[in-house]
Amino acid sequence: IRDGLAHAFFPGRFEIMHFKKKLFVLDGAHNDEKMRSFLKAFRGYYPSQNVIFILGFKKRKDIQSMMAHFKHEKGMWILTQFHKTADYSRSVSMTLEELREAMPDTGRIVYQPTVPEALSYALQQKEEIVVVTGSLYLVGEVRSLLSPKELRV
């Protein structure tokens, strides 16, 4: 049991990846409790680094409660919409317009219309750590862009 737990791997849960000289931390925290726990654990490992956060959320999520945990975070927030559809090809991602309406005006928010554009923007910034969170769908989309096809799980 100990050996199994020591080697357990859950893609998208505090997953560490390296890409173009940046450290990526991917975690699909998608509710208040998960976001609080993730950020607490993250700051246990990286207590004072400035970070770029790439964030995206499913529709009908309480993003105000999740984003309340970011009030003391330094760095930039890049909000984007991911590409995931459900019944009748309806997107499950919050749109940029919905995100703008729900987000506080902190002066640290950048909106990018697609995940590839959000990733490209993050790679151009000086910060060495990029955190991707808010939805497992977002994490999966970023993960597929960072992973060579032969390494995908």
C-alpha positions, 0 to 999 in steps of 0.5 A: 500500500505504501509503495502504491501511494508513493508512486500514485499519479493523478494527472492534473492534480499538482502535476509538475511539468517543464516547458520552455524554461518555465515550471508549470503546476497544473491542478484542476481545483474547481471549487472553493475547498479544492482551490483553498487546499491547492493554493495552501499546498502550492505556497508550501512549496513556492512561498514567495515566488511571483506566479502567472495564473492561467485560469478558466472555469466551467459555467455556473461555478462560484468563481467569487469564492474561489478567487477570494483565495487569490487576494494575497497572491502576487503576479498576473492572472490570465483568464481564458475559456477552454474548448469543451462542449456538452450536449447539443455542442454547447460550451461548458466553459465560461465565456470571456464576457462572463468572466469579465462580469464576475471578476474583480477589477484588480489591474492584474487580469489579462483576458485571452480568448483561447487556451493556446493564446493564454499559454503563448502570453504566459510564455512571454512573461518574466515569471518562471512559474505558471499555475494552471487551475480552475477546471480539469478541462482547462488543465487537460487542454494545457497539458495536451499542448505541453506534452509530446504525443508519445508521453501523454497519459 
